[in-house]
Every structure is written in structure tokens, then in C-alpha cells.
Amino acid sequence: MSTAGRNTVSGRTYRRTRPRGFADWSPKPDTLRLVEQVRAVLDEYRAHLPLTARQVFYRLVGAFQYPKEEKAYDRLQETLNRARRARLIPMDAIRDDRAVSAGHSFGYNSPAEFWDAVRTSARYYSRPLTEGQPRAVEVWIEAVGMMPMIAEVTQPYGVVVYCSGGFESVCAKHDAAARMAHREVPTTVLSVGDCDPSGLSILDAAVEDVIAFVQEMGGTPPTVKRLAVTEEQITRYGLETAPQKDTDRRGEHMRATVQVEALDPTLLTDLVRAGVEEAVDLRALQRVRARAERERQKVVAKAERLR
């Protein structure tokens, strides 16, 4: 695609660019076959959509013997981009890193719209699901792109998901320690991440740093439990592995490494759900849900009288 004569923001002229917006596409037979395989994966895991490109990649490796190499992964990413522009795959079926925003512009078009919003909000009244819990529970997941999938599992239990991949920053670890130190109950952390030297070393350093900060703040150090990926799970589920990189000298040498995306999404969410239900007091959770429903009905009735 030529940009000759086109006004660009930077003022530069480009000889060729990638397609912009939605664009027709006539892929070669082998690429079209890959698109069909991707669509089969998305249909198989439609309950967990959107998936990350890495999750699709590992399912293609397991189900269709797709090459397990970075060159093949790069090809998959390019195919996903073109297929979505050509409307062969829904744009929102794949989870990408999205633009981050800050600030907002918000208001009501009229007082009537405001009262309509109040009545609508009343129907969603709830109480903090952490009420009455003897421990606070957090999930730390290494891959930021998988946070929404895991949060969908944990939200009904009042459990928040944090990205531990960002814990290389001392500020992130200090923030984690601060919220734990200021809680009235101790904290249990459930960890989900890659089974490789990089991910494990980041986790170990984060836990040690957080514990040190919490103790200096006078709080109770957290209890940390690894949910996935573990070496036992690699064997039990026959997960796709890769050798440790020769350049990675962190910790003891590992025979095989596994990324969390290699776990079947259904299996991963089941592991997280089981871990959360073991950590949370389910009876206390049931009590607060029942109380919230009784109060919600009263709030809705009062809101309706505002008409």
C-alpha cells in the first residue's frame, strides 16, 4: 500500500505500509488452513474468549501439530492480524494489549436520566464479598493478557487479580506490601505463572521483597501458594515444554520449561477456582451474599419510589 501524496501526522512519506482498517485478503492455501484451525480453537474455547495469541499457539501445537518455534508463533501473530482485518476472525476473539487511558468525561443529559441511573444502580447493590473472611485472598498472575480470564473466575468470590509480571519494580512490590500490612486480616497469595527460571525468579524475589516490606510496616507476612504451573502438572497433563535457554543462569538448571498459556484454558480456570475455594471461607461468603440480596431488595423498592 503506497502513501504517496498522503498527508501523514509526522509529515513523512512511506513507500509501503501494512493494510489499514478492514481489508480484503486472499491468503494462500496453507495460511487459509491455519485460519480454519484457529477458528476451530476459538470455537472449542468460546466460553473463555477472548484468548491471547500465545494460548491459541499452544492449542494449535497440541491439536494440529503446529510447529512449536518462535518463527511459527510470529507467523501466527501476523495471520491473526490479517484474518481479523479481513473479518475471517472476530476482532474481539483475540486479547491484545490495549491502549491505556486516564481521566474521564462524565455527566447526565438531564435530572431524569440521573434518577434512571439511580434506579438501575439499585438493582446491582451488593456488599463487599470479603466481609467476614478470616483471610484476604489475592491471585498473582504473570501474564497481564490473561488477567481478565482469571478475574472472571475470582470475582464471584471477591478475590482480586494482580499482575506479578510487573513485580520487577520495587514500587509495585512496595504497593503490594502496603495493602497487605494495612489489612486487619492476614493475606493468602495464589500464584499463577510460567514454570521457567525467569518467571520463578521474579516470583521468589517479589515474595521475599513483599515479606520484608510488610514486616517493616508491622503487618503479617502473606502466605504464598503456587497454583500453576508446577512440575507435577507438567507431567500429569503432558504439557508442551521447551528447554531452558543457555543464556538463562537464574537458579538451578531446569530440564524443561512451560509457559502458563500451555495449560488448557478450562483446566487453568478450574485450577484457579479450586485454589480460591480452598482459600476462601465459603460459609462466610454465602452469608454475605444472602445479606446483600435482602438489602438489595429493600434498596430497589426504595429506588422505585423515586419515580
C-alpha angles and dihedrals in degrees: 000000000000125000096194109144092007120129109234125191092241094043091238124134120223127201093211137002137183119265115286125216118344110346136182115248135190105193123194117259094260091049091047088052089053090051090053090050091051090051089052090053092048091049091049091053100032090130089064101043134174099054126188118247088246091056090051089048095055093046090051089052092052100039104032104022090246110179111271099220136107092247089059091046090053089051090051092052092051090047091051091052094050094042092053092048088051091049091239089122123030111257093229095049091085122059113224130175101274130210114274120227136190132196126023144219111225138162146123128266091220143351088260090059090050093054090046088055091050091053091047092048091051090065089061097049113141142154127241105281089214090068111123094007114141090212136029113233127207132178118216115199124183099211111069091199091063096052096096092052092051093042090056087061097044101040096080087059095049091248119144123215121221129189108243090186087080093054092096083087114087089214091057091051092046090051090051091050092048095055090047095046093051096050119103091222131049121262132240116201120202111200127209120179150113120308096230136105094260097051094040094048091050089050094047092048092047093051093047092048094045092049091050092050093045092052092050089051090053096248134129114268114242127251110235124204126184111227099173153043101020130162089244090056091050089060098037096050099031092237122194109262138193129198119258112265113257090227093057108093098165113128127327119342115266122212092213137010129207132194118221090239087069088073116094105254091233091051092046094051090046090053091050093046092050091048093049093047090052092050098042126073098241094191092055088047091053091050094052091046091053092048091048091052092051091050092044091059091052092047092050091050091051092046091053090058088063091076 
